[in-house]
Amino acid sequence: MDTDDIAPPRWPGDPVLLLARQDLDPLSIAELDARIAALEAEIERTRQHRSRTVNHRAIADALFKR
């Protein structure tokens, strides 16, 4: 992935942008596997939060009959 394809940071030190720019060459296979597992866990956490946010919005819209 080219880091130029990533949206500009929302704030200085944006962790996603910093993560995408990290050099992976010095990492071992085990470290790469651990990184992948951590990123997959964070993706799942983000998906769950998004789902809760969508559900919360739907409840609020129904309450106020938007």
N, CA, C and O atoms as a Maestro MAE file, in Angstrom:
{
 s_m_m2io_version
 :::
 2.0.0
}

f_m_ct {
 s_m_title
 :::
 protein
 m_atom[264] {
  # First column is atom index #
  i_m_mmod_type
  r_m_x_coord
  r_m_y_coord
  r_m_z_coord
  i_m_residue_number
  s_m_chain_name
  s_m_pdb_residue_name
  s_m_pdb_atom_name
  i_m_atomic_number
  :::
  1 25 0.861 -1.173 0.000 1 A "MET " " N  " 7
  2 3 0.000 0.000 0.000 1 A "MET " " CA " 6
  3 2 0.899 1.224 0.000 1 A "MET " " C  " 6
  4 15 1.877 1.290 0.744 1 A "MET " " O  " 8
  5 25 0.566 2.172 -0.823 2 A "ASP " " N  " 7
  6 3 1.296 3.428 -0.881 2 A "ASP " " CA " 6
  7 2 0.725 4.358 0.183 2 A "ASP " " C  " 6
  8 15 -0.487 4.566 0.244 2 A "ASP " " O  " 8
  9 25 1.594 4.915 1.021 3 A "THR " " N  " 7
  10 3 1.102 5.783 2.094 3 A "THR " " CA " 6
  11 2 0.487 7.063 1.548 3 A "THR " " C  " 6
  12 15 -0.214 7.763 2.280 3 A "THR " " O  " 8
  13 25 0.729 7.387 0.280 4 A "ASP " " N  " 7
  14 3 0.089 8.562 -0.316 4 A "ASP " " CA " 6
  15 2 -1.407 8.346 -0.514 4 A "ASP " " C  " 6
  16 15 -2.159 9.311 -0.657 4 A "ASP " " O  " 8
  17 25 -1.848 7.073 -0.523 5 A "ASP " " N  " 7
  18 3 -3.260 6.752 -0.714 5 A "ASP " " CA " 6
  19 2 -4.071 6.939 0.566 5 A "ASP " " C  " 6
  20 15 -5.301 6.930 0.531 5 A "ASP " " O  " 8
  21 25 -3.394 7.104 1.675 6 A "ILE " " N  " 7
  22 3 -4.074 7.246 2.962 6 A "ILE " " CA " 6
  23 2 -4.528 8.698 3.116 6 A "ILE " " C  " 6
  24 15 -3.804 9.633 2.775 6 A "ILE " " O  " 8
  25 25 -5.731 8.858 3.633 7 A "ALA " " N  " 7
  26 3 -6.273 10.211 3.839 7 A "ALA " " CA " 6
  27 2 -5.338 11.005 4.745 7 A "ALA " " C  " 6
  28 15 -4.640 10.433 5.582 7 A "ALA " " O  " 8
  29 25 -5.329 12.304 4.577 8 A "PRO " " N  " 7
  30 3 -4.467 13.123 5.437 8 A "PRO " " CA " 6
  31 2 -4.839 12.951 6.902 8 A "PRO " " C  " 6
  32 15 -5.996 12.676 7.218 8 A "PRO " " O  " 8
  33 25 -3.884 13.107 7.790 9 A "PRO " " N  " 7
  34 3 -4.160 12.897 9.214 9 A "PRO " " CA " 6
  35 2 -5.203 13.871 9.734 9 A "PRO " " C  " 6
  36 15 -5.255 15.031 9.324 9 A "PRO " " O  " 8
  37 25 -6.025 13.383 10.636 10 A "ARG " " N  " 7
  38 3 -7.051 14.220 11.244 10 A "ARG " " CA " 6
  39 2 -6.437 15.087 12.327 10 A "ARG " " C  " 6
  40 15 -6.995 16.129 12.673 10 A "ARG " " O  " 8
  41 25 -5.319 14.684 12.856 11 A "TRP " " N  " 7
  42 3 -4.632 15.441 13.891 11 A "TRP " " CA " 6
  43 2 -3.145 15.107 13.791 11 A "TRP " " C  " 6
  44 15 -2.779 14.076 13.227 11 A "TRP " " O  " 8
  45 25 -2.294 15.965 14.329 12 A "PRO " " N  " 7
  46 3 -0.853 15.676 14.283 12 A "PRO " " CA " 6
  47 2 -0.551 14.357 14.993 12 A "PRO " " C  " 6
  48 15 -1.108 14.074 16.054 12 A "PRO " " O  " 8
  49 25 0.308 13.575 14.419 13 A "GLY " " N  " 7
  50 3 0.665 12.295 15.024 13 A "GLY " " CA " 6
  51 2 -0.408 11.236 14.855 13 A "GLY " " C  " 6
  52 15 -0.488 10.312 15.664 13 A "GLY " " O  " 8
  53 25 -1.240 11.349 13.817 14 A "ASP " " N  " 7
  54 3 -2.306 10.375 13.568 14 A "ASP " " CA " 6
  55 2 -1.716 8.963 13.592 14 A "ASP " " C  " 6
  56 15 -0.848 8.651 12.776 14 A "ASP " " O  " 8
  57 25 -2.169 8.102 14.512 15 A "PRO " " N  " 7
  58 3 -1.566 6.777 14.655 15 A "PRO " " CA " 6
  59 2 -1.711 5.904 13.416 15 A "PRO " " C  " 6
  60 15 -0.827 5.091 13.148 15 A "PRO " " O  " 8
  61 25 -2.777 6.039 12.660 16 A "VAL " " N  " 7
  62 3 -2.949 5.220 11.456 16 A "VAL " " CA " 6
  63 2 -1.892 5.602 10.415 16 A "VAL " " C  " 6
  64 15 -1.277 4.734 9.795 16 A "VAL " " O  " 8
  65 25 -1.693 6.883 10.236 17 A "LEU " " N  " 7
  66 3 -0.691 7.339 9.288 17 A "LEU " " CA " 6
  67 2 0.706 6.932 9.737 17 A "LEU " " C  " 6
  68 15 1.512 6.478 8.925 17 A "LEU " " O  " 8
  69 25 0.994 7.091 11.020 18 A "LEU " " N  " 7
  70 3 2.302 6.693 11.541 18 A "LEU " " CA " 6
  71 2 2.518 5.195 11.379 18 A "LEU " " C  " 6
  72 15 3.613 4.752 11.035 18 A "LEU " " O  " 8
  73 25 1.476 4.424 11.626 19 A "LEU " " N  " 7
  74 3 1.563 2.976 11.496 19 A "LEU " " CA " 6
  75 2 1.848 2.577 10.054 19 A "LEU " " C  " 6
  76 15 2.669 1.696 9.800 19 A "LEU " " O  " 8
  77 25 1.175 3.220 9.121 20 A "ALA " " N  " 7
  78 3 1.344 2.895 7.714 20 A "ALA " " CA " 6
  79 2 2.734 3.260 7.198 20 A "ALA " " C  " 6
  80 15 3.199 2.697 6.207 20 A "ALA " " O  " 8
  81 25 3.387 4.190 7.860 21 A "ARG " " N  " 7
  82 3 4.714 4.626 7.409 21 A "ARG " " CA " 6
  83 2 5.860 3.868 8.083 21 A "ARG " " C  " 6
  84 15 7.023 4.082 7.743 21 A "ARG " " O  " 8
  85 25 5.546 2.995 9.024 22 A "GLN " " N  " 7
  86 3 6.602 2.261 9.718 22 A "GLN " " CA " 6
  87 2 7.296 1.295 8.758 22 A "GLN " " C  " 6
  88 15 6.659 0.668 7.912 22 A "GLN " " O  " 8
  89 25 8.600 1.194 8.908 23 A "ASP " " N  " 7
  90 3 9.401 0.264 8.109 23 A "ASP " " CA " 6
  91 2 9.196 -1.139 8.665 23 A "ASP " " C  " 6
  92 15 9.450 -1.394 9.842 23 A "ASP " " O  " 8
  93 25 8.740 -2.036 7.818 24 A "LEU " " N  " 7
  94 3 8.481 -3.407 8.255 24 A "LEU " " CA " 6
  95 2 9.686 -4.317 8.069 24 A "LEU " " C  " 6
  96 15 9.700 -5.436 8.582 24 A "LEU " " O  " 8
  97 25 10.689 -3.856 7.350 25 A "ASP " " N  " 7
  98 3 11.848 -4.693 7.039 25 A "ASP " " CA " 6
  99 2 12.548 -5.274 8.265 25 A "ASP " " C  " 6
  100 15 12.946 -6.438 8.222 25 A "ASP " " O  " 8
  101 25 12.716 -4.535 9.341 26 A "PRO " " N  " 7
  102 3 13.445 -5.114 10.480 26 A "PRO " " CA " 6
  103 2 12.639 -6.130 11.294 26 A "PRO " " C  " 6
  104 15 13.195 -6.771 12.186 26 A "PRO " " O  " 8
  105 25 11.362 -6.291 11.014 27 A "LEU " " N  " 7
  106 3 10.522 -7.181 11.815 27 A "LEU " " CA " 6
  107 2 10.686 -8.638 11.394 27 A "LEU " " C  " 6
  108 15 10.797 -8.952 10.209 27 A "LEU " " O  " 8
  109 25 10.699 -9.515 12.388 28 A "SER " " N  " 7
  110 3 10.760 -10.959 12.126 28 A "SER " " CA " 6
  111 2 9.376 -11.460 11.719 28 A "SER " " C  " 6
  112 15 8.390 -10.727 11.803 28 A "SER " " O  " 8
  113 25 9.315 -12.696 11.286 29 A "ILE " " N  " 7
  114 3 8.025 -13.315 10.931 29 A "ILE " " CA " 6
  115 2 7.100 -13.308 12.143 29 A "ILE " " C  " 6
  116 15 5.918 -12.986 12.022 29 A "ILE " " O  " 8
  117 25 7.631 -13.661 13.306 30 A "ALA " " N  " 7
  118 3 6.812 -13.678 14.529 30 A "ALA " " CA " 6
  119 2 6.294 -12.280 14.857 30 A "ALA " " C  " 6
  120 15 5.139 -12.118 15.253 30 A "ALA " " O  " 8
  121 25 7.145 -11.280 14.692 31 A "GLU " " N  " 7
  122 3 6.719 -9.911 14.961 31 A "GLU " " CA " 6
  123 2 5.674 -9.453 13.944 31 A "GLU " " C  " 6
  124 15 4.731 -8.744 14.295 31 A "GLU " " O  " 8
  125 25 5.841 -9.853 12.699 32 A "LEU " " N  " 7
  126 3 4.839 -9.519 11.676 32 A "LEU " " CA " 6
  127 2 3.510 -10.202 11.978 32 A "LEU " " C  " 6
  128 15 2.448 -9.596 11.837 32 A "LEU " " O  " 8
  129 25 3.573 -11.473 12.396 33 A "ASP " " N  " 7
  130 3 2.344 -12.186 12.767 33 A "ASP " " CA " 6
  131 2 1.657 -11.511 13.948 33 A "ASP " " C  " 6
  132 15 0.433 -11.381 13.962 33 A "ASP " " O  " 8
  133 25 2.430 -11.082 14.934 34 A "ALA " " N  " 7
  134 3 1.862 -10.398 16.094 34 A "ALA " " CA " 6
  135 2 1.243 -9.067 15.679 34 A "ALA " " C  " 6
  136 15 0.188 -8.681 16.183 34 A "ALA " " O  " 8
  137 25 1.897 -8.377 14.769 35 A "ARG " " N  " 7
  138 3 1.378 -7.098 14.270 35 A "ARG " " CA " 6
  139 2 0.058 -7.311 13.540 35 A "ARG " " C  " 6
  140 15 -0.895 -6.557 13.737 35 A "ARG " " O  " 8
  141 25 0.004 -8.334 12.703 36 A "ILE " " N  " 7
  142 3 -1.230 -8.646 11.969 36 A "ILE " " CA " 6
  143 2 -2.354 -8.967 12.944 36 A "ILE " " C  " 6
  144 15 -3.474 -8.481 12.782 36 A "ILE " " O  " 8
  145 25 -2.064 -9.785 13.961 37 A "ALA " " N  " 7
  146 3 -3.089 -10.144 14.950 37 A "ALA " " CA " 6
  147 2 -3.592 -8.908 15.685 37 A "ALA " " C  " 6
  148 15 -4.794 -8.768 15.915 37 A "ALA " " O  " 8
  149 25 -2.682 -8.014 16.052 38 A "ALA " " N  " 7
  150 3 -3.082 -6.793 16.757 38 A "ALA " " CA " 6
  151 2 -3.923 -5.903 15.849 38 A "ALA " " C  " 6
  152 15 -4.917 -5.328 16.293 38 A "ALA " " O  " 8
  153 25 -3.537 -5.787 14.592 39 A "LEU " " N  " 7
  154 3 -4.300 -4.958 13.658 39 A "LEU " " CA " 6
  155 2 -5.684 -5.555 13.395 39 A "LEU " " C  " 6
  156 15 -6.670 -4.821 13.316 39 A "LEU " " O  " 8
  157 25 -5.762 -6.881 13.261 40 A "GLU " " N  " 7
  158 3 -7.064 -7.526 13.066 40 A "GLU " " CA " 6
  159 2 -7.963 -7.316 14.285 40 A "GLU " " C  " 6
  160 15 -9.165 -7.097 14.137 40 A "GLU " " O  " 8
  161 25 -7.393 -7.382 15.475 41 A "ALA " " N  " 7
  162 3 -8.173 -7.140 16.697 41 A "ALA " " CA " 6
  163 2 -8.673 -5.696 16.715 41 A "ALA " " C  " 6
  164 15 -9.813 -5.441 17.103 41 A "ALA " " O  " 8
  165 25 -7.836 -4.761 16.303 42 A "GLU " " N  " 7
  166 3 -8.247 -3.355 16.278 42 A "GLU " " CA " 6
  167 2 -9.316 -3.115 15.219 42 A "GLU " " C  " 6
  168 15 -10.229 -2.317 15.431 42 A "GLU " " O  " 8
  169 25 -9.213 -3.796 14.085 43 A "ILE " " N  " 7
  170 3 -10.242 -3.688 13.048 43 A "ILE " " CA " 6
  171 2 -11.575 -4.191 13.590 43 A "ILE " " C  " 6
  172 15 -12.609 -3.558 13.377 43 A "ILE " " O  " 8
  173 25 -11.560 -5.308 14.278 44 A "GLU " " N  " 7
  174 3 -12.801 -5.853 14.849 44 A "GLU " " CA " 6
  175 2 -13.380 -4.905 15.895 44 A "GLU " " C  " 6
  176 15 -14.591 -4.688 15.930 44 A "GLU " " O  " 8
  177 25 -12.527 -4.340 16.744 45 A "ARG " " N  " 7
  178 3 -12.989 -3.389 17.754 45 A "ARG " " CA " 6
  179 2 -13.629 -2.171 17.093 45 A "ARG " " C  " 6
  180 15 -14.652 -1.667 17.556 45 A "ARG " " O  " 8
  181 25 -13.016 -1.705 16.008 46 A "THR " " N  " 7
  182 3 -13.540 -0.548 15.280 46 A "THR " " CA " 6
  183 2 -14.868 -0.889 14.615 46 A "THR " " C  " 6
  184 15 -15.786 -0.068 14.614 46 A "THR " " O  " 8
  185 25 -14.982 -2.087 14.051 47 A "ARG " " N  " 7
  186 3 -16.249 -2.501 13.435 47 A "ARG " " CA " 6
  187 2 -17.369 -2.582 14.468 47 A "ARG " " C  " 6
  188 15 -18.496 -2.165 14.199 47 A "ARG " " O  " 8
  189 25 -17.064 -3.114 15.641 48 A "GLN " " N  " 7
  190 3 -18.075 -3.203 16.692 48 A "GLN " " CA " 6
  191 2 -18.515 -1.809 17.144 48 A "GLN " " C  " 6
  192 15 -19.701 -1.567 17.367 48 A "GLN " " O  " 8
  193 25 -17.566 -0.914 17.276 49 A "HIS " " N  " 7
  194 3 -17.907 0.455 17.675 49 A "HIS " " CA " 6
  195 2 -18.758 1.120 16.601 49 A "HIS " " C  " 6
  196 15 -19.725 1.814 16.915 49 A "HIS " " O  " 8
  197 25 -18.404 0.914 15.344 50 A "ARG " " N  " 7
  198 3 -19.188 1.482 14.240 50 A "ARG " " CA " 6
  199 2 -20.614 0.946 14.269 50 A "ARG " " C  " 6
  200 15 -21.571 1.698 14.085 50 A "ARG " " O  " 8
  201 25 -20.750 -0.349 14.500 51 A "SER " " N  " 7
  202 3 -22.075 -0.963 14.559 51 A "SER " " CA " 6
  203 2 -22.905 -0.365 15.693 51 A "SER " " C  " 6
  204 15 -24.086 -0.070 15.512 51 A "SER " " O  " 8
  205 25 -22.289 -0.187 16.856 52 A "ARG " " N  " 7
  206 3 -23.004 0.426 17.985 52 A "ARG " " CA " 6
  207 2 -23.408 1.860 17.652 52 A "ARG " " C  " 6
  208 15 -24.492 2.309 18.026 52 A "ARG " " O  " 8
  209 25 -22.536 2.571 16.952 53 A "THR " " N  " 7
  210 3 -22.825 3.953 16.584 53 A "THR " " CA " 6
  211 2 -23.991 4.019 15.610 53 A "THR " " C  " 6
  212 15 -24.869 4.871 15.749 53 A "THR " " O  " 8
  213 25 -24.006 3.123 14.623 54 A "VAL " " N  " 7
  214 3 -25.107 3.077 13.659 54 A "VAL " " CA " 6
  215 2 -26.415 2.751 14.379 54 A "VAL " " C  " 6
  216 15 -27.444 3.373 14.119 54 A "VAL " " O  " 8
  217 25 -26.369 1.772 15.286 55 A "ASN " " N  " 7
  218 3 -27.573 1.397 16.028 55 A "ASN " " CA " 6
  219 2 -28.054 2.549 16.904 55 A "ASN " " C  " 6
  220 15 -29.254 2.810 16.986 55 A "ASN " " O  " 8
  221 25 -27.137 3.226 17.547 56 A "HIS " " N  " 7
  222 3 -27.495 4.365 18.395 56 A "HIS " " CA " 6
  223 2 -28.158 5.451 17.556 56 A "HIS " " C  " 6
  224 15 -29.152 6.052 17.963 56 A "HIS " " O  " 8
  225 25 -27.596 5.688 16.391 57 A "ARG " " N  " 7
  226 3 -28.154 6.716 15.497 57 A "ARG " " CA " 6
  227 2 -29.557 6.310 15.052 57 A "ARG " " C  " 6
  228 15 -30.456 7.150 15.014 57 A "ARG " " O  " 8
  229 25 -29.755 5.052 14.720 58 A "ALA " " N  " 7
  230 3 -31.073 4.592 14.279 58 A "ALA " " CA " 6
  231 2 -32.105 4.749 15.394 58 A "ALA " " C  " 6
  232 15 -33.248 5.128 15.140 58 A "ALA " " O  " 8
  233 25 -31.699 4.458 16.616 59 A "ILE " " N  " 7
  234 3 -32.614 4.619 17.749 59 A "ILE " " CA " 6
  235 2 -32.957 6.081 17.939 59 A "ILE " " C  " 6
  236 15 -34.117 6.427 18.164 59 A "ILE " " O  " 8
  237 25 -31.959 6.939 17.852 60 A "ALA " " N  " 7
  238 3 -32.220 8.388 17.999 60 A "ALA " " CA " 6
  239 2 -33.108 8.890 16.879 60 A "ALA " " C  " 6
  240 15 -34.025 9.674 17.122 60 A "ALA " " O  " 8
  241 25 -32.853 8.452 15.654 61 A "ASP " " N  " 7
  242 3 -33.698 8.870 14.516 61 A "ASP " " CA " 6
  243 2 -35.132 8.410 14.716 61 A "ASP " " C  " 6
  244 15 -36.064 9.166 14.438 61 A "ASP " " O  " 8
  245 25 -35.328 7.189 15.190 62 A "ALA " " N  " 7
  246 3 -36.677 6.669 15.419 62 A "ALA " " CA " 6
  247 2 -37.364 7.463 16.537 62 A "ALA " " C  " 6
  248 15 -38.557 7.756 16.461 62 A "ALA " " O  " 8
  249 25 -36.603 7.801 17.561 63 A "LEU " " N  " 7
  250 3 -37.161 8.546 18.684 63 A "LEU " " CA " 6
  251 2 -37.641 9.917 18.242 63 A "LEU " " C  " 6
  252 15 -38.704 10.375 18.660 63 A "LEU " " O  " 8
  253 25 -36.863 10.564 17.406 64 A "PHE " " N  " 7
  254 3 -37.207 11.898 16.952 64 A "PHE " " CA " 6
  255 2 -37.878 11.907 15.591 64 A "PHE " " C  " 6
  256 15 -38.112 12.967 15.009 64 A "PHE " " O  " 8
  257 25 -38.189 10.713 15.088 65 A "LYS " " N  " 7
  258 3 -38.935 10.511 13.828 65 A "LYS " " CA " 6
  259 2 -38.364 11.350 12.692 65 A "LYS " " C  " 6
  260 15 -39.064 12.155 12.077 65 A "LYS " " O  " 8
  261 25 -37.093 11.145 12.434 66 A "ARG " " N  " 7
  262 3 -36.428 11.852 11.337 66 A "ARG " " CA " 6
  263 2 -36.859 11.313 10.010 66 A "ARG " " C  " 6
  264 15 -36.401 11.790 8.971 66 A "ARG " " O  " 8
  :::
 }
 m_bond[263] {
  # First column is bond index #
  i_m_from
  i_m_to
  i_m_order
  :::
  1 1 2 1
  2 2 3 1
  3 3 4 2
  4 3 5 1
  5 5 6 1
  6 6 7 1
  7 7 8 2
  8 7 9 1
  9 9 10 1
  10 10 11 1
  11 11 12 2
  12 11 13 1
  13 13 14 1
  14 14 15 1
  15 15 16 2
  16 15 17 1
  17 17 18 1
  18 18 19 1
  19 19 20 2
  20 19 21 1
  21 21 22 1
  22 22 23 1
  23 23 24 2
  24 23 25 1
  25 25 26 1
  26 26 27 1
  27 27 28 2
  28 27 29 1
  29 29 30 1
  30 30 31 1
  31 31 32 2
  32 31 33 1
  33 33 34 1
  34 34 35 1
  35 35 36 2
  36 35 37 1
  37 37 38 1
  38 38 39 1
  39 39 40 2
  40 39 41 1
  41 41 42 1
  42 42 43 1
  43 43 44 2
  44 43 45 1
  45 45 46 1
  46 46 47 1
  47 47 48 2
  48 47 49 1
  49 49 50 1
  50 50 51 1
  51 51 52 2
  52 51 53 1
  53 53 54 1
  54 54 55 1
  55 55 56 2
  56 55 57 1
  57 57 58 1
  58 58 59 1
  59 59 60 2
  60 59 61 1
  61 61 62 1
  62 62 63 1
  63 63 64 2
  64 63 65 1
  65 65 66 1
  66 66 67 1
  67 67 68 2
  68 67 69 1
  69 69 70 1
  70 70 71 1
  71 71 72 2
  72 71 73 1
  73 73 74 1
  74 74 75 1
  75 75 76 2
  76 75 77 1
  77 77 78 1
  78 78 79 1
  79 79 80 2
  80 79 81 1
  81 81 82 1
  82 82 83 1
  83 83 84 2
  84 83 85 1
  85 85 86 1
  86 86 87 1
  87 87 88 2
  88 87 89 1
  89 89 90 1
  90 90 91 1
  91 91 92 2
  92 91 93 1
  93 93 94 1
  94 94 95 1
  95 95 96 2
  96 95 97 1
  97 97 98 1
  98 98 99 1
  99 99 100 2
  100 99 101 1
  101 101 102 1
  102 102 103 1
  103 103 104 2
  104 103 105 1
  105 105 106 1
  106 106 107 1
  107 107 108 2
  108 107 109 1
  109 109 110 1
  110 110 111 1
  111 111 112 2
  112 111 113 1
  113 113 114 1
  114 114 115 1
  115 115 116 2
  116 115 117 1
  117 117 118 1
  118 118 119 1
  119 119 120 2
  120 119 121 1
  121 121 122 1
  122 122 123 1
  123 123 124 2
  124 123 125 1
  125 125 126 1
  126 126 127 1
  127 127 128 2
  128 127 129 1
  129 129 130 1
  130 130 131 1
  131 131 132 2
  132 131 133 1
  133 133 134 1
  134 134 135 1
  135 135 136 2
  136 135 137 1
  137 137 138 1
  138 138 139 1
  139 139 140 2
  140 139 141 1
  141 141 142 1
  142 142 143 1
  143 143 144 2
  144 143 145 1
  145 145 146 1
  146 146 147 1
  147 147 148 2
  148 147 149 1
  149 149 150 1
  150 150 151 1
  151 151 152 2
  152 151 153 1
  153 153 154 1
  154 154 155 1
  155 155 156 2
  156 155 157 1
  157 157 158 1
  158 158 159 1
  159 159 160 2
  160 159 161 1
  161 161 162 1
  162 162 163 1
  163 163 164 2
  164 163 165 1
  165 165 166 1
  166 166 167 1
  167 167 168 2
  168 167 169 1
  169 169 170 1
  170 170 171 1
  171 171 172 2
  172 171 173 1
  173 173 174 1
  174 174 175 1
  175 175 176 2
  176 175 177 1
  177 177 178 1
  178 178 179 1
  179 179 180 2
  180 179 181 1
  181 181 182 1
  182 182 183 1
  183 183 184 2
  184 183 185 1
  185 185 186 1
  186 186 187 1
  187 187 188 2
  188 187 189 1
  189 189 190 1
  190 190 191 1
  191 191 192 2
  192 191 193 1
  193 193 194 1
  194 194 195 1
  195 195 196 2
  196 195 197 1
  197 197 198 1
  198 198 199 1
  199 199 200 2
  200 199 201 1
  201 201 202 1
  202 202 203 1
  203 203 204 2
  204 203 205 1
  205 205 206 1
  206 206 207 1
  207 207 208 2
  208 207 209 1
  209 209 210 1
  210 210 211 1
  211 211 212 2
  212 211 213 1
  213 213 214 1
  214 214 215 1
  215 215 216 2
  216 215 217 1
  217 217 218 1
  218 218 219 1
  219 219 220 2
  220 219 221 1
  221 221 222 1
  222 222 223 1
  223 223 224 2
  224 223 225 1
  225 225 226 1
  226 226 227 1
  227 227 228 2
  228 227 229 1
  229 229 230 1
  230 230 231 1
  231 231 232 2
  232 231 233 1
  233 233 234 1
  234 234 235 1
  235 235 236 2
  236 235 237 1
  237 237 238 1
  238 238 239 1
  239 239 240 2
  240 239 241 1
  241 241 242 1
  242 242 243 1
  243 243 244 2
  244 243 245 1
  245 245 246 1
  246 246 247 1
  247 247 248 2
  248 247 249 1
  249 249 250 1
  250 250 251 1
  251 251 252 2
  252 251 253 1
  253 253 254 1
  254 254 255 1
  255 255 256 2
  256 255 257 1
  257 257 258 1
  258 258 259 1
  259 259 260 2
  260 259 261 1
  261 261 262 1
  262 262 263 1
  263 263 264 2
  :::
 }
}
